[in-house]
């Protein structure tokens, strides 16, 4: 999965207003980030940091929806 894909899914999750859609969007973003981390692609320090920040934010969204 390319870098822009996880970012696109992350943005969709953080902008989602419908609580019923939020869970699916958060999961899709988390899965995309984890797939990117698991890929054999070289990840820059900046991208790794951005993914860590994104995962933190997604965890906060999951807590908020609970």
C-alpha positions in Angstrom: 0.0 0.0 0.0 1.4 3.3 -0.9 2.0 6.2 1.5 -0.8 8.3 0.1 -3.4 5.5 0.6 -3.0 5.4 4.4 -3.1 9.2 4.6 -6.3 9.3 2.5 -8.0 6.7 4.7 -6.8 8.5 7.9 -8.2 11.8 6.7 -11.5 10.2 5.9 -11.6 8.8 9.4 -10.9 12.0 11.2 -13.4 14.0 9.1 -16.2 11.4 9.5 -19.2 12.9 11.3 -21.5 9.9 11.2 -20.9 7.8 14.3 -22.0 4.6 12.4 -19.5 5.2 9.7 -16.7 6.2 12.0 -15.8 2.8 13.3 -15.4 1.4 9.8 -13.3 4.4 8.7 -11.0 4.1 11.8 -10.5 0.4 11.2 -9.7 1.0 7.5 -7.1 3.7 8.4 -5.5 1.5 11.1 -5.3 -1.4 8.7 -3.7 0.7 6.0 -1.1 2.1 8.4 -0.3 -1.3 9.8 0.0 -2.7 6.2 2.4 0.1 5.3 4.5 -0.6 8.4 4.5 -4.3 7.6 5.5 -3.8 4.0 9.1 -4.0 2.9 9.1 -0.3 1.8 11.6 2.0 3.3 9.9 4.5 5.6 11.3 7.9 6.3 11.5 9.1 9.8 8.9 11.7 9.0 6.4 9.1 7.6 7.0 6.9 10.7 6.3 9.8 13.0 3.2 10.7 11.0 1.9 7.2 11.3 2.5 7.1 15.0 0.6 10.4 15.4 -2.2 9.1 13.2 -2.5 5.9 15.2 -2.7 7.9 18.4 -5.4 10.1 17.0 -7.4 7.1 15.8 -7.2 5.5 19.3 -8.6 8.7 20.7 -11.5 8.6 18.1 -12.2 5.0 19.2 -12.4 6.0 22.8 -14.6 9.0 22.0 -17.1 6.8 20.2 -17.3 4.3 23.1 
